[in-house]
Structures are given as structure tokens and as C-alpha cells.
Amino acid sequence: MSSLQSAAPLQSRALARVKPSATIAVSAKARELAAAGRDVIGLGAGEPDFDTPDNIKAAAIQAIQDGHTKYTDADGMPALKKAIADKFARENGLTYAVNQIHVASGGKPVIYNALLATLNPGDEVIIPAPYWVSYPDMTLLAGGEPVFVTGEEVDGFKLRPEVLDAAITPRTKWLILNSPSNPTGAAYTRDELIALADVLRRHPHVWILTDDMYEHLVFDAFEYTTIAQVAPDLYDRTLTVNGVSKAYAMTGWRIGYAGGPKALIDLMRKVASQTTSNPSSISQYAAVEALNGTQAFLKPRNDAFQARRDLVVSMLNQATGIRCANPEGAFYVYPSVEGLIGKTAPDGTVITDDDVFTTALLEAEGVAVVQGSAFGLSPYFRVSYATSEAILEEACSRIQRFAASLR
Ligand SMILES: Cc1ncc(COP(=O)(O)O)c(C=O)c1O
């Protein structure tokens, strides 16, 4: 090896600040155990088990047959932007012109494009914990500094206005809101959003990125609202992010989108034009159908998710030492294992934290869940209940058995 190679690591300093996704790691570990012949139930992955509806598939097939297989505008084709603008008007009461819409290959790159377009070294991004695993690392990769503010279990893990106020500094560039939340399932009510908006109004230099990816997954007649809708005066500094991945069971198609002020959208297009170019043209045609076509399947799917949530919350609350809040939406619950810390498993493992708990649970019972430390709040774990009730019942029985085996 030359001295030049040994002096200069291959990995960039920017990437060295980033860690790989913990949720993807759990799914990989579960697959590895299953391949080795173990009976594993994976409750780690964040995607619906339902299939993409047939009308959406048909639109994609038609797009291929019609030859729509060429480049589109880097940040999405006009017909899709129009469908997205119509969706924002219809469902959120938000008016965005077509040139205020950005489309990318999933919600993840939409958020990354926004951060990359706007962050300078040292700029701060306020991230309420527990958070979706990618926000801190995307912030770091884009050169910014994550600033964590923690939601308490008693508040449904939601950010309190005074906690937000105390976290804002002159370096704050963005606040990231996510409702319903991955990993807790918590969703902000209209009044809770208004209270956060009251704080943000006093700090006009702070931009707001609201990640509404789970908008359609809310239960018990919860009234979904988003911040630019309830605080129209913040519209000029809010990026409203959404996508088809979760609501339409289209995780593999890779289409996410956002509406925001034109100046910001122009910068995001500049990033896309020199990085990914357009998301798949075929997926864009599918997304047009998802947004413009029938929405009839949403309700029965939501009913199924609500029944699953009820089952999981009830069974986990019957497990010794586990306490599980009942969230408003998404397809996650975020139970506490506080009551199990310090106990010993039959194989002698002492449960010192949620990392040990989730590893020991996987080893003993073959149930894969994600440790709360990955989402910035311990001692908890995340269960994704996007699978059948039969599988969930079996998984929760195993968790109950494991918890009862601890001494
Ligand atoms: C809160 C949240 N935002 C964004 C995304 C990214 O969605 P996509 O698959 O469209 O990139 C996810 C996916 O897990 C998510 O949970």
C-alpha cells in the first residue's frame, strides 16, 4: 500500500458522520436467521403488506405500452405535478401551483434534496425524538447538525411548544415534524399544531419540513391536519412532504413529493438535475393513477390496520413489564420495556437496555423488532404491525412468553 493510500481513508468525512439504517439492519438480520432455518417473525420493516392496487399497476403497464419510457423533467412530469397539486387542494386545503411541486424517487430523496439544497456547515436541524432513523443522518450528510428534542411518553411522544422554543437558536435552519410518526404512530391534533405554530411565528428564520407520509393512516376518526393548513402564515416557509409509498402500498415504486415555496422548490430541482434526474417515468404514471383514481381501497385497509393496532396494543399491555401507548396512526407502536430492565433471561443475559432486549428476544423467540435507541429514545422498541393478525397474534404471544421468562 502506498503512503498516500494509508494517509487518506477511502470514506469521505461527510459519509463517516453517517451510520447505516438500523431498521434495514434488523430486516437483514431476520432474513439471515430465517435463511439458516430459524422460524423468524419480522416486525421490523416499515412497509404495508398489502399489494399495490390493480388500477395503479394497470396504469404503469399502459405507460410502458404507450412508450412513456423516456426522461421526464428532473423533478417530475407536469401531469403528476398537477395530480399532486390537486391532491393538496382536495385533501389539505393547500394551494400549490405546479411550479411549487417537487417529485423524487421516494419521500427519502425529497427530504434529502431539501436539506442538501439549504444547509451550510453548522446549520442546525431540530429533530423531535423518537425520530425516523434517516433524519439525523440525512442532516449530517448534507453538512448540518441535528439538534434533538425529546417527546415524553405521557404526551404521546409529541413535541411540546416550550421544548421547541428552548431548542431554537440563531443557527436553526429547519424543524422537522412527522405526523403520524414513525416510530411512535403519534399524530398531532389541530390544536397541538397551532401551539407549535405559535412558537414558530416568533422565530421567522426557522423553516418547517413536515413529513406527512402516513397521512392516510389515522384511526378512530382522527382528523388529520398539516401545519401549513392550520397556520397559513407559515406557508411561505413550510415544505409539505408526502408520497405514495405507504398509503398506496407502493414502497418499491419510489415516488415521493413535496409542495413548498417556489424559491425552495427551484433549489431542490437544481439538486435533482445534477444527481438523480427524474424518478422512473413508469412509476410517475402509476402515481398519477394513485392520486387521481379511486380511493375506495383506503378505508378497508385502514380498518384492517386499526384492528391490528388494537390487537397489538392489547396483547403487549398484557406482557409482564411492557407498557404500550395507543397511537393515533401509522402502523407502528412504541412500547416501553422499562419494567424489564435489570432482569435476567433464562440463558443468563441481563437485560440492561433495549438493544439487549431486542437481541435477546430475537435469539430466544425469533421475533425481530427494532430497538428504541435507533430512534433516539430508550428503553423502548418499535413494532411494525403491517402484517396479518394471525402473525401478529403469534408474535405478541412470543413476546409475552419471553417477558414472562425474565427473572
Ligand atoms: C416518516 C417517513 N418518512 C419518509 C419515509 C420514506 O418514504 P419513501 O419510501 O417514499 O422514501 C419513510 C419510510 O419509511 C418514513 O417512515
The ligand as an SDF file (V2000), in Angstrom:
LIG
                    3D

 16 16  0  0  0  0  0  0  0  0999 V2000
  -41.5410    9.0130    8.3080 C   0  0  0  0  0  0  0  0  0  0  0  0
  -41.0750    8.5470    6.9760 C   0  0  0  0  0  0  0  0  0  0  0  0
  -40.7720    9.4610    6.0500 N   0  0  0  0  0  0  0  0  0  0  0  0
  -40.3410    9.1070    4.8340 C   0  0  0  0  0  0  0  0  0  0  0  0
  -40.1790    7.7850    4.5060 C   0  0  0  0  0  0  0  0  0  0  0  0
  -39.6190    7.4520    3.1480 C   0  0  0  0  0  0  0  0  0  0  0  0
  -40.5380    7.0230    2.2750 O   0  0  0  0  0  0  0  0  0  0  0  0
  -40.0930    6.5200    0.8220 P   0  0  0  0  0  0  0  0  0  0  0  0
  -40.0820    5.0350    0.8790 O   0  0  0  0  0  0  0  0  0  0  0  0
  -41.1300    7.0930   -0.0840 O   0  0  0  0  0  0  0  0  0  0  0  0
  -38.7300    7.0810    0.5280 O   0  0  0  0  0  0  0  0  0  0  0  0
  -40.4660    6.8010    5.4350 C   0  0  0  0  0  0  0  0  0  0  0  0
  -40.2450    5.3730    5.1060 C   0  0  0  0  0  0  0  0  0  0  0  0
  -40.0870    4.5330    5.9390 O   0  0  0  0  0  0  0  0  0  0  0  0
  -40.9320    7.1910    6.7030 C   0  0  0  0  0  0  0  0  0  0  0  0
  -41.2110    6.2880    7.6460 O   0  0  0  0  0  0  0  0  0  0  0  0
  1  2  1  0
  2  3  1  0
  2 15  2  0
  3  4  2  0
  4  5  1  0
  5  6  1  0
  5 12  2  0
  6  7  1  0
  7  8  1  0
  8  9  2  0
  8 10  1  0
  8 11  1  0
 12 13  1  0
 12 15  1  0
 13 14  2  0
 15 16  1  0
M  END
$$$$
